[in-house]
Amino acid sequence: MATVKRRSTVPYYAAAGTWVIYALLFPLYRVPHFLFVAVVSGVVFFIMNAVCGTVEVTVPDPPKKEETTGNPELDEMIRDGNLAISEMKRLKDSIKDAKISADIDRLEDLSAKIFAQVKADPKKLPQIRKFMDYYLPTTLKLLNAYDRMGAQGVNGENIDNTMQRVESMMSTIVAAFEKQLDMLFGSEAMDISTDITVLENMMKREGLSEDDGELHAESGTATASQDDIKLEL
């Protein structure tokens, strides 16, 4: 919400009211009548404008434009991801169990990193399709059920068993989210591994690797020692 200054509408209504009041009380069918009312309404407008001046009004902020990447599927992921993270924040604040809240905090961090990776490289979007369509919404469904049942303030077989099962599943869910993030680096890890192998081979061929350097150093020492030997007859 923002506060802006605008001219008051009171002077306009006062000037218009002057015409209405005069027409009700006095004749208004000759030119002098119209001229007189015009002058009076002008005076009223001037006085009321000086008195009222400007007023401060509160106007709603203009709607923010949704972030767009030009890729509808990526835009949908970003929108759904932001909603999921907002829901995790709400659940974390609502659920009183410290262990569950800590697990939700970890899920929130992992989810943000997953979305950031895909946003940076949209080619990875298919890799998180099942994550977005099933694992993430199902996790939020379980946590919402846990939150609702915990808020009842009663112990019962159904409530207790369900809450215990959710609690026992949280470590598995966190591990699954970690695995999903790790999988996004699969192709990058393979590329780096290939680069390391090529680099090692090139360094060996050029005699720049540590092992080759030690070999050359030992060879040079041996040659120097041989040159220092002098035979005397």
N, C-alpha and C positions, 0 to 999 in steps of 0.2 A: 504494500500500500504506500502511496505517495501523497504528500500534501502540496497543493498548488494554489496560487492566488488567482481569483477570477473576479471580474466586475460584478457587482451585485445587480440582480434583476429588479430590485425594489423600485428604483427610479422609473423604470419603464412601466411597471404596473401602476405607480402613482400617477404618472402622466396620463395613462389610458383611463384610469379611474376618474380623473378630472373631467374628461369629456362625458363620461357616463353620468356623473353626478349633475353636471350642468344641464345635460339634455333632460334629465328627470325633473329638475327644478325650474329651469328657465327656457324661454323659447330659443329654438336653434334652427332658424330657417332663412336668415338673412346673412349677407356677407359680413357685416360688422360683428354678428354673433360668433361666426366661425373664427374671425380674426382675434376676437377677445379671448375665446377659449384656447386658441393656439398659443397666445401670449401667456395666459395663466398656466397652461399645462407645461410650457417651456420653463417657467419660473419654478414650478413644482419639481420638475425633473432636475433642474440645476441644484435646488436645495437638497433634495433627497440624495443626489449623487455626491454632494459634498459631505452629507452626513454618513451615508452608508459606504461610499468608496468601494474598496475591494474586500472580498471575503475569502477566507481559506476553506477549501473543500478537499476532502480525501477522495482520491480516485484509485481504482485498482491498478496494479502494475500491469503493463502490457504482457500478454502471454508470450512465454519464451518459445522461440522456434526450436523444434526438435532437432537434435543432432542428426545429420544425415551424411552417409559416406558414399551415396550413389549406388550402393549394393543393398537391395531390399532384404536379402537374407541376413547380411551382416547387421543392418539396422535393427532387424527384429531381434537378433541375438543381444545386441547392446541394450535394447529396451527391456527385454525379458530379464537380462542379467542385472540391470539396475533395480528392477522390481524385486528380484530374488534377494539381492544384497540388502535392500531396504527392509524386507521381511525378516531376514536374519537379524538385523539390528533390533527390530522390534521384539523378536522372540528372545534374544539375548537379554534384553532389559526386563522382559516379562517373567521369564523362568527364574525361579529362585535358587535352584540347585547349582552350586558353584562349578561342579564338574561338567554338567551339560552346557552351562554358559561358556565355559572355557572351550569346549569342543565346538560350539557354534561360532565362537570368535575365530577359531582355527579354520573352520569351513568358509567363513566370510573372507578371510585372507586368501585362502587357496582359490576360491571362486573368482575373486578380483584379479588374481594373477593369471588364471586360465583365460578370462575374458580379454585381458590386456594382450596376451600372446596371440590370440586369434585376431584381435583388432589390428595388431601390428602385421600379421601375416594371414589375410583372409583365406589363403589356400588351406589352412588348417581347420577351417570351419566344418568340413565333413567329419573330422576326427572327434568332434564333441557333439555330434548329432544325438546320439543315444544319451549322452550326459544331459543335454538340454531337454530332451523329450521325456526321459524317464527318471534317471537317477536324481537330478536336482529337484524336480517337482515332487517326487516321492519322498525325498528327505524332508522337504518343507511340510508335506502332509503329515509325516510322522511327528515332527516337532510341534506342529499346531495341535495335534491330538494330545500330545504330552502336556502342552501348555493348558489346554482346556480341562483335561482330567485333573491336573495338579491344582487348578483353581477351584475345584469343587470342595476341597477341604474335608473330604471324607475318605475313609479306608474301605475298600471293597475288593472282592476277588477280581472282578473284571478290570477295575481301575488299577489296582496294584500290579496285576500280572502284565497289563499292557505297558505301564510305565517302566516296569523292570525290563521288559523286552526292548523297549526303545533305548534305555540306558545301556544295555548290553550290546546294542547294535552300533552305538556311536563311534566306538574305536574302529570298527570295521568300515563305517562310512567315511571317517576321516582318512583312513588308509586308502580307500578307493579314490577319494578326491586327490590325494597326493600322487597316486598312480596315474590318474588322468593328466595331471600337470606334467609329470615326468614323461609321459608318452608324447606330449607335444614337442619335446626336444629330441625325439628319436632320429629324425632325418638330419637335424643339425649335429647330433652326436656322431652319426655315421660319417657325415662330411668332414668333421674335425678329425675323426679317426683316420680317414683316408688321407687327409692332408698331413697328419703326423707321420704316417707310414711313408708317404712319398718324400717328406722332408728328411726323415731318417736315412732312407736309401740314398738320396742325393748327397747328404753329408758324408756318408760312408764312401761313396764313389770319389768325392772330392778330397777325402782325407781330413774332413773337418769335424768328424765325430770325436767324442772324448776318448774312446778306445783306440781309434787310429792315431790320435794325437799322442797318446802315451807310447804307442808302438814306434812312431817316428822319433819321439824324444829318446827312447832307449836305444834305437839304432844310431842316432846321432852321437850319443854318449860313447857307445862302443867304438865308433869310427875315430872319435877324438882321442880315445885312449890308445888306440892302435897307432895313431900318428905320433903320439908322444914317445913311443918306444924307439930307442936308438940302439943299434948294434955297434959295439966297439970291438975292433979286432986287436 
